[in-house]
Amino acid sequence: MVQNYSEDTIRTLDWKEHIRRRPGMYIGKLGDGSFADDGIYVLLKEVMDNSIDEYMMGFGKKIKIELSEKRMTVRDFGRGVPLGKVIDVASKMNTGAKYDSKVFKKSVGLNGVGIKAVNALSDQFIIQAFRDGETKRVVFSKGEIVEESPVEPTKQPNGTFVEFLPDESIFTTFSFKEEYISSLLRNYTYLNAGLAIHFNGEVYRSENGLLDLLDEQMTETGLYPIISLKDDDLEIALTHCNQYGEEYYSFVNGQHTTQGGTHLQAFREAYVKTIREFFNKNFDVSDIRTGIVAAVSIKIEEPVFESQTKTKLGSKDMSPEGTSVRNYMFEFIKEKLDNFLHKNQETADILYKKILESEKERKAISGIQKLAKERAKKVSLHNKKLRDCRVHFNSNHDRKMETSIFITEGDSASGSITKARDVSTQAVFSLKGKPLNTYGLTRKVVYENEEFNLLQAALNIEDGLETLRYNHVIIATDADVDGMHIRLLLLTFFLQFFPELVKNGHLYILQTPLFRVRNKKESFYCYNEQERIKAIKKIGKNAEITRFKGLGEISPDEFKHFINKDIRLEPVSMKKEDAFKELLDFYMGKNSPNRQNFIIDNLVVDEEML
């Protein structure tokens, strides 16, 4: 039936209703706290950005953060919100001091929206300002004022206190993960040397800025000491490692621009140009940048981002009337890096040798690479290997963050996932049998091996993560021995040739239930023995217990429970202390006797499998 379109169908929503109805416009995806880019961490970031802006303007060297269950508090020691504007800054859209570039020259929160979104999406939101011996406190619930205190005298130092409890009617069963909060806070300290952030008793501080960031993030020793270059508005740290791909950490006004943007693109181009001119050789771009690990932080007046969550810079100029970001970056790199290499000949020699090694390997596989690309184009990925989704990584930011691809093995498993998936955002790539063990092999194998060549083409990652087609790359294998082996082989492939995919938080393991416990009235899906015991107690003695031995045994109707909103994903991460190369050498290398002894010593017999 055609709906009547009249004046009565036109509605005007107030600020809080609009935010609550369309939260994705303000904080990206909601999530439940399982991923670092979930909405509850964006709420914390929006509050933190205001405190960081105070520090950047020279006010307050400490920020205190406390997490108690699901309630977060942030107390800074900046100037404090002017007391007569406490309500306005928390509840009136497009209200803030950052429209005045004299007060906040190079801040992140520019639109007067962020903290209002936190307010509207919180079951309880408290803001209290301390300013020149006086204080004012206001309590909100879902954007509505529920308590307002008059201006009162105080002995507290200047600053602002914010407390918020995310609304469970919007974020459902969420929980904060301290590891994601810790990563967020560490980035703030790297970008603001000298700032102390206190979080639940732990203190985060950096004295060396981006140099500390790289030193913390690198999973192997750099080929040469980290190069640190800086001026008032730009800081760069870089080195090379014996790894494939390019690894970048980019920031604008303290904001982690995970999708890069104009500043990162300018850095990559300026770096290549400077290296070519320094060595007076027209090296291939990939040879110069392969293995690079770099962090770039720039400060810009009135930056323009491509979304409210500010993960990609769109600005082309340093300020409304200033030089372009590209020209500024080129001049900076040309002067600073060129001078550094002239003064540090040993570093220049190591870099030159690295470029030549990359060039030699690239030329060795150039013929194979060309044939592999042609082969990938000829293969009908959509019909044979890849069942694609409708949303792609070049679509709008909010949608592309939802995209996933399941890498699975076997017709039955891929068939179940394909029938159960959300065709808008979830794709499926089917492996044919066990993939090759790539440990110790060169990049050549990526093009020689049909499975890996087609997987690389499906993900579109040959030239880096900027063209990655899916935000979540999910390994979905059976929970038996063969499935675990396939999982290890895929992990080895990604860690060997695309470590940046892992370091940027795109790789996950799909957790599927081991048991189904049910009776005629209800069913419980259990992921471990403890959950199975708990389910049996709930159902009682008439419980029917099914052990799932493969993904193909789970019907598409059941699979819908496991790959949609209730999906359980285990992120694959790389940290400096993980020593992943040693782990790969032991588990995937040619030390068969040692590995065999390890397996025998740690063998656990599963009686359910007998």
Steps between C-alpha positions, in 0.01 A plus 500: 500500500634845405544718808346847501777763460380825655599776743420264786777260393769770532661501844768709666700311763665677789878452543492209746226309316693529175821370660318209665322405177809535281798430730710372208518854360676614816704208634522249215388146578356417841646158582525351848860585587653197327684718246723802547281712268172422680285792608571490873868576434400785270300644792812494717706652218253786455534592867878451496544719192374802693749435781783446252416827326543675835844344541598595145414861581730485805254430783512193725775238490293216648177320414337247734279223361317234694295204382266332745307218333321692221535853634781727375632821655746752354647788702737750343677797653463751219321832514158351572183570299369853570235443768223682317542270200519157665148404388547643151823314420339170602158540343491765226617386159770703327601662828865524600811718520674326211335720240739767634842403364667742741381292796550153346739533206555137402239289671311184399150577624392763251129457449363539853342154471716237673415545867132549415503156338647354819227670701212385276628139487556466875256375759671743737731786406656734756704809422660719764723803437752641747608855427672761718368373834146426380325192360179402323363145455226374268361146471330374181325180399475425129560869433233628742601703808406315819701703751663842491705643786553873546845655477680424826841576650766225473860433595549267204753606233374622163386245246203295382353173630285277278335172597293288264321166501417386143133424444448122485182544300727619217828315564324185635732264689821701472818490706821702487825317427793658682744397224319725249483786749871455576588520129293816460665667799851402394443667164395820677824503700718429196347804331525722807845448651498589869127436555420256782181293468396308812271205430381275783827539688733469198685802362561548127767747393736547205811715485605426141170523312467300180839339552352331807194398297705321235725340758191363674317386185781336302498123531858465381819707516535779247775477240629837621424723803165677477526834320314775690420828322282782636402864499209688659230353276642170373672202660620190316671183620607224260718195445499181293459140609551168323132464420266540206252778455487850644403578859374847594360676805350834404355778715343843455480735797535199730230302321599149381406511131491125445390550137783745428409789278668787317787532751597133482478493121720811487755336731520186288555702182748742661701214650538329161601825327759584767657152495522501119670838503735412787632185327454655153326186378147451369415210731158336473251630758443155649874439543539822698202445730494122551565427866456860614357565847406864551293728722377838376337766718391835359323802650255685280268795555133413438561148360230336291443128559305262280269390782395602851726226642798682342697202372605653167623853430348678203664842543735614227630809682678559832260787580224692318759738355814289534722281285375162378558189710683345206741791449565529871576126525725502194705796630530347846609154378737643239679715757492283814544150357754602239710675768471200732622253238793720407604518865440128569676310223470163676120527503501609136710197405264258679199661331670477159573130553139436604369668184731293280387177669135593444575584138673167445207302642244704307678442170528129575122469521394769251421248223310270735318799649375614160373153411338462843310827460373394161396162639314664788310721256398202289374295792140577584549573868133572547399153381783272612689633801341822622138561589518874535293746702324808369686757710863554406788676670472794262147576621415751771703474820225383732398212272849381409587460868233228516640284218639151568637210298497143633787282380385140530577154362271243343167520318284417803653762728504776238148401398363539854665838548392620155135418568506654848702816432381858458554546125531877543817494711631140523701323229630140490826373346527121458831319527555172323666271755790595723703800381876490459733554798669827398743527790850580374380564145524827308225723360533302177276228645208745529487517121598141422239343727151529351318504835712782644503695176119497486470579872732798459294616201173459693631706792666749260805542725791459258578872512419557868204536735361816345321285244391224742143409405381367840548643848489159671691206352369193686657155499210255535618139537381190684593458865664163430866418430474562125320830556765615748772407250335706225469788745874485574588487131289810430646685799848416375412639156371831637779542756763427235378721218236740635592576865342845468160329461550350846655808662213718383243272665335353189560126560270286718422139587133398491390329820231238439317293761630155590169381646127547470301422815122501455160361585164555334471856636844661474851464359840612628812524285816440703852603404682308773454230763402750771216639290383146422482406870314823576247433221438142617424628850247747357319245285519201732528126447309495170768706324596391149871567439651532152873533439578702187809357329494729196344819366313296241303327779345831607192582294471842331210590731720431801800673345307828492536514878881481478594738221261790545450721806604223742821419313799408715832603348846460646729778372845399379753748637876551484697652783868562546524234770323235290819400311280371219792406275633263764151354543462448125843341481411251774146411387535536122873458436712190440566399860285186485660303791467791746144572392409130516629477857306813592176353361552169683576678829191719472256253346150515645257227393146623434272216606216652294703433184565130580 
